[in-house]
């Protein structure tokens, strides 16, 4: 009976306590401190030129540094989000573009051009016939990049392209693109499956919170913007499209 009473009292203490329990992963804590320090440095450096803006940036920087050092995010508290748990982003979509199948395939196969319509990617470079190096700014516009290497798993010209990140990467990324003639041979049906998954461990927990619903929405919009890229900017204007 006494043990049960002690458990009940402990539960009450947990329910009453509203202090800064950790809800931000170690990776995200380090990221917050790094970005916050950059904001503070920038505000000090530019205080004489733009004092109001500098004060605003320093306040943001201080908030980020506190977030990282304490391991607690007030916004996460309100949303009841636990940043130490891992999640993944899986996107599946199908659309039709008004271009021949081989041309559509070639646009995807030229991995270096992916950042031109996938804005969450800052750079993709092919290091060999099947291997490539990827860099992404998550969240978009962040001064910190996440990078990984990937191998092409299947490459069937005009029909299928799939890739997967190498084991031990900072982030697990995989994708498969299928190309089919649209109904009535009017353009190409593109079927896209892309997955971002955090690795296990503390780093994975931090990456997981960057892979949030907003990021999923951004990636899906990037994929759909391929239609605009291939139909209006690809032919004869590749170098000028950014």
Secondary structure, DSSP 8 states (H G I E B T S, - for coil): -HHHHHHHHHHHHHHH--S----S-HHHHHHHHHHHHHHHHHHHHTTTT-HHHHHHHHHHHHHHHHHHHH---HHHHHHT--TTS--EEEEEEEEEESS-HHHHHHHHH-GGGGGGT-TTEEEEEE-SSSEEEEEE-SSTT-S--EEEEEEEEEEETTTEEEEEE-TT-SEEEEEEEEEEE-GGG-SEEEEEEEEEEE-SSHHHHHHHHHS-HHHHHHHHHHHHHHHHIIIIISTTTTTT--
